């Protein structure tokens, strides 16, 4: 069952799983989301009121032009130089290549050969190639014409969260939570220097440029610093800026002396590299800044964050041009299109929303229900509440729900593991021979998938609370068979089954 979070567990001689750290799955899930998103919790309302004086298109998004095709939250968006194609990366372990040149977006190819969520995607300049990277720690190079995997770069020891490509298309740099940046030669397909020195996860990386050539390489980290590196040796040149709070985003500008940044405390602005200080301060967000975008002519800059707000700034005088409050929660990725007139942004949903910034058009009601499936309502039973808050982003439970980041759970009881049509299972799960029932699902959450289904793609997870685990099973058994569970008093969760 596909769920965020990791647990560290071991088997003593009795064969019984026990926790070796803090509360496993739920604790780390909530910790990760607390830094990045604002999911409702039990007892909270499904919607939040905007600040006084601010309008909000509650529960609305413009359906025309939205990119609908992923099975889980979309985490990354990038547009190509002629602004006719887009790449998106998702928690559903896939990258999608889109054609947006016509009246309606069209999927050109879906790339599903990933072993984890896809956090970053990039077009390679001057070529028909693209890069993707994610939770599996690997960087993949793709041929966009044939859809073929050209090369897989390995070396990181933790997830990769950002990719930068040199303007000449020769080098790629990856930022990882293993506290390193790695360089890769895209011509020779060989690894380059490993850049070490950050004391926390590295969240962003950027090349500055001059005359179409890479000029400098910079990284930003949870340790609150922006650092400059020697691209040939991998040596640290200097620490450019110390913010104090973790820095989540970094973008290079046409002026190689400037960097756009966004941080964990909501601050955003322009860094003067030579002076090592903020030269332009942008109004802060009420949550972490999670996404940055720069229009092609650099007349506009956008910042977005965990508060769901997208701010668009005029770079001529740094005035606030437009502001939008996304009703679906945090904004994880975005890109300008149509010469800065539109923005594609990704949030806690399985589609990318197209926002026409200028001239601003009213948003139209989407056909899906609101609150969204992942939002907790006060009237939910405990089981439904746990399923909604932890698992419904990745799984459906209805006959017509289909697959998302994980396969549909409808009819899971009595089903052989790895057999739902259309879902890209790991080889380990397809050959596991497991039949899902109350016992095997209970074992999955009692001991964790690393012991029950070793070698599968399931995120490490464990539910220690027996009452919640049993209630989860009761809830799933009822709803996935098309019946309402009148006796449900517990939690729900999802599996990659």
Buried (B, 14 or more C-beta within 10 A) or exposed (E): BBBBBBBBBEEEEEEEBEBEEEBBBBBBBBEEBEBBBBBBEEEBEBBBEBEEEEEBBEBBBBBEBBBEBBBBBBBBBBBBEEBEBBBBBBBBBBBBBBEBEEEEBEEBBBBEBBEBBBBBBBBBBEEEBBBBBBBBBBBBBBBBEEEEEBBEBEBBEBBBBBBBBBBBBBBBBBBBBBBBBBBBEBEEEEBBBBBBBBEBBBBBBBBBBEEEEBBBBBBBBBBBBBBBBEBEEBEBBEBBBEBEEBBBBBBBBEEBBBBBBBBBBBBBBBBBBEEBEBEBEBBBBEBBBBBBBBBBEBBBBBBBBBBBBBBBBEBEEBEEBBEBBBBBBBBBBBBBBBEBBBBBBBBBBBBBBBBBBBEEEEBEEBEEEBBBBBBBBEEBBBBBBBBBBBBBBBBBBEEEBBBBBBBBBBBBBEBEBBEBEEBBBBEBBEEBEBEBBEEBBBBBBBBBBBBBBEEBBBBBBBBBBEEBBBBBBBBBBBBBBEEEBEEBBBBBBBBBB
